[in-house]
Amino acid sequence: MFGFSGEMIFLFFLALILFGPKKMPEIGRQVARFLGEFRRASNEFRSQIESEINSLESSTHGSGARQQILPPLQAPLGSLANRIFNPPPPERLDAAEDAAAEAAAVKAAAAESVAIEAAAVPEPSPAPKVAPDA
């Protein structure tokens, strides 16, 4: 299964130095237990995936028509993708452009009237300076 290479021998001697000869059998058992659990879990996962694939294949072959697993992807209304793939008709675009131009004109007129009102209001004259009583 595993070929002993120089790296494995080096790791064995490093573990022997770090943990000592008394701890090595316990560490070996723990590593073997971990590898066994990992192998068992991977086998369970593989068998579960294979059973799901087999059940999907049997259901598609048995019914004659291919079963669709996921519904077709549709972009949410008002999203950028929806507007790109389903552009509105030209009449609606013209109406939207006209509304945007009208809103910009109203905003510009409001800003201009605020500027005129601000210029028409005279600034208050500073209060006269009074010498302090001595």
Solvent accessible surface area in square Angstrom, and as a share of the most:
residue,aa,sasa,rsa
1,M,187,0.84
2,F,127,0.53
3,G,62,0.59
4,F,171,0.71
5,S,48,0.31
6,G,55,0.53
7,E,121,0.54
8,M,77,0.34
9,I,85,0.43
10,F,130,0.54
11,L,105,0.52
12,F,109,0.45
13,F,109,0.45
14,L,72,0.36
15,A,24,0.19
16,L,54,0.27
17,I,137,0.70
18,L,122,0.61
19,F,107,0.45
20,G,19,0.18
21,P,101,0.64
22,K,191,0.81
23,K,107,0.45
24,M,34,0.15
25,P,74,0.46
26,E,75,0.34
27,I,44,0.22
28,G,40,0.38
29,R,143,0.52
30,Q,92,0.41
31,V,80,0.46
32,A,63,0.49
33,R,143,0.52
34,F,133,0.55
35,L,71,0.35
36,G,29,0.28
37,E,86,0.39
38,F,132,0.55
39,R,123,0.45
40,R,140,0.51
41,A,59,0.46
42,S,40,0.26
43,N,71,0.36
44,E,109,0.49
45,F,130,0.54
46,R,134,0.49
47,S,64,0.41
48,Q,112,0.50
49,I,75,0.38
50,E,89,0.40
51,S,61,0.39
52,E,95,0.43
53,I,85,0.43
54,N,91,0.46
55,S,59,0.38
56,L,76,0.38
57,E,87,0.39
58,S,72,0.46
59,S,50,0.32
60,T,33,0.19
61,H,149,0.67
62,G,70,0.67
63,S,81,0.52
64,G,71,0.69
65,A,69,0.54
66,R,216,0.79
67,Q,99,0.44
68,Q,123,0.55
69,I,126,0.64
70,L,134,0.66
71,P,107,0.68
72,P,92,0.58
73,L,179,0.89
74,Q,146,0.65
75,A,39,0.30
76,P,97,0.61
77,L,169,0.84
78,G,56,0.54
79,S,30,0.20
80,L,118,0.59
81,A,43,0.33
82,N,21,0.11
83,R,137,0.50
84,I,110,0.56
85,F,159,0.66
86,N,100,0.51
87,P,93,0.59
88,P,42,0.27
89,P,70,0.44
90,P,93,0.58
91,E,124,0.56
92,R,163,0.59
93,L,86,0.43
94,D,82,0.43
95,A,61,0.47
96,A,58,0.45
97,E,115,0.52
98,D,95,0.49
99,A,62,0.48
100,A,64,0.49
101,A,66,0.51
102,E,118,0.53
103,A,61,0.47
104,A,61,0.47
105,A,62,0.48
106,V,97,0.56
107,K,154,0.65
108,A,64,0.49
109,A,61,0.47
110,A,52,0.40
111,A,62,0.48
112,E,109,0.49
113,S,52,0.33
114,V,98,0.56
115,A,62,0.48
116,I,108,0.55
117,E,111,0.50
118,A,71,0.55
119,A,89,0.69
120,A,77,0.60
121,V,101,0.58
122,P,112,0.71
123,E,158,0.71
124,P,125,0.79
125,S,99,0.64
126,P,124,0.78
127,A,85,0.66
128,P,119,0.75
129,K,201,0.85
130,V,132,0.76
131,A,81,0.63
132,P,121,0.76
133,D,147,0.76
134,A,152,1.17
